[in-house]
Amino acid sequence: MSLQPLSTQERARILGPAALLFAAALVIGLIFTFEVIGHIAAWPLVPQLDFDMPGTEAAWRRTHLGALMNAIAMIAFAAAGSALRLGESGRKVYIISVCITGWANSLGFLTGALFGVRGLAFGDGWSNSLNYLFFLLAAVTAFVQSWLLWQGARAAGRAENQP
């Protein structure tokens, strides 16, 4: 089994979804702004629309910042992939884990903002259970990607020390 860094194409499989998540975070930032000012205002593109946004200002702030941070973390994990040494299956799992962690965590924040739930425990309605499952999935895959990051870094360090 050959241990290799993530190729350019493999890193791009993380960067594409990260870019989409970053763009979604920007749209969520607009929703956060509309929640803060109490209406939709995008003059001259859209006239002022009175609309009661679901959720709270704090929830939309968390959702906006959470999605931005998850996108940035995905970009960092893609960049780190060039320094790792993993087998083919390890690289595949790493890519999938990074993407699922970023998106599931962000969708957990979004579900919380839209439905006013926290997802700290399973149950108490379908929206809270969905929120909980998004965060649970993100937590599990975050541990997997962290472990693979550690394993890949150790393997790279060992390879550098060999003659």
N, C-alpha and C positions, 0 to 999 in steps of 0.2 A: 504494500500500500504506500503510495507516494503522498507525502504531506506537502501541500502547496498553499500559497496565499490565494485569496480570492482574485480571480481574473478581473479584467476591466468589465467584461460582460456580466460576471456574477455581481460585482459591486453595483452595476447599473440596474440590476434587478431589485436592489434596495433603493437606489436613488430615484427611480421612477415613482414608486409609491410614496416616497418621502416628499417629492415635489408636489404630488397631488394632495398630500396631507397638508403641506405648507400653504397651498392655495386655498384649501378648505378652511384652514385657520384664519386666513385673511377675510374670507366671507363671514366666518363666525365673528370676527372682529367688527364687521359692519353691523351685525345683529346686536352685538354688545353695545355699540355706539347708539343704535336705535333704542335700546332698552334704557340707556343712560339719559337720552334726551326726551324719551317718552313718546316718540313717533318716528315714522320712517321719513327721512329727509335726504334726498340725493339730487338736489337741484343742480343743474338744469336737466338731468337725466330723468328724474322721477319727481312729480310734484309731492308736496308734503302730504303724507297719509297718516291719519290717526289710526293706530293699530296697537292694541294691547299685546305686547310680546309675552309669550309664556315664560315662566321662570323669573328668576330674580337677577338683579344687576351682578351680585356676587357670583351666581352660578354661571352667567355668561362670561364673566371675567375669567373664572377658572377654566371654562371650556376653551376660550380663546387662547389663553396662555398655555394650557395643557396641550392643546393640539400643536401650537408652535414649538413647545419644548420637545414633544414626541417627534416631530419632523426633524428638528435639529439633532436629537439623539440618534435617529435613524441615519442621518448623514454622517454623524461621527462614527457609528458602528460600521458603515460602509467604508469610510476612510481607514478605519482600524483594520479592516479585512485585508488590506495590502501587506500588513506586517505579520499576519497570523500564518500558521502552518497547520492546515487541517486536511483530512482525507476528503474524498469526494462527497461521501454521505454527510460528513460533518459540515462541509461548506453549504450543502443544500439545507440542512436543518438550521444552520446559522441564519441563512437568508430568510427562510420562512419564519423563524422565531422573531427576528428583528422586525419584519413587516407586520406580523400579527400583534406583537407587543405594542408598536406605535399606533396602529389603527384601532385595536380593541380598547386600549386605554383611552384614546380620544373619543371613541364612540360611547364609552362609559360616561365620560364627562358630558357629552352631548345629550345622552339619554337623561342624565340627571337634570340638566338645564331645561329640557323640553317638558319633562313630567314632574319636576319637583321632588325627585327621589335621590337617595344617596347610595343605595346598593351595598350597604354595609353587611347585610345578611340576606340569605335567600328567603323569598316569600314576601308577604305583605303586598300582593298585587303583581300583575304581570310586568309592569314597567320597572318596578324595583328589582324583581327577579332577573329581568333582562340586563339591567344595569349591573347587578351583582355578577352575572355570568361574563359580561364584558371585562370587568375588572379582574375576575378570577382567571380568565383566559390570558389576560395581559400579564398577570403575576406569574403564572406557570411558565409562559414563554420567556418572560424576562429572566427567570432563573436559568432556563435552558441556554439562552444566548449569553448570559454572564458566565456560565460554566464553560461554554465553547470558547468564549473570548479568553478565559484563563488558560484552557487547554492549548489553544492555538498560540498564545503568547509563550507558554512554557516550551512548546515544541520549537518555536522560532528561536528562543533563547538557547536551547540545547543544540540546535543545528548550527548556530553561530559559534558555539564553543568547540565544535568538532573540527579536527584538521581537514 
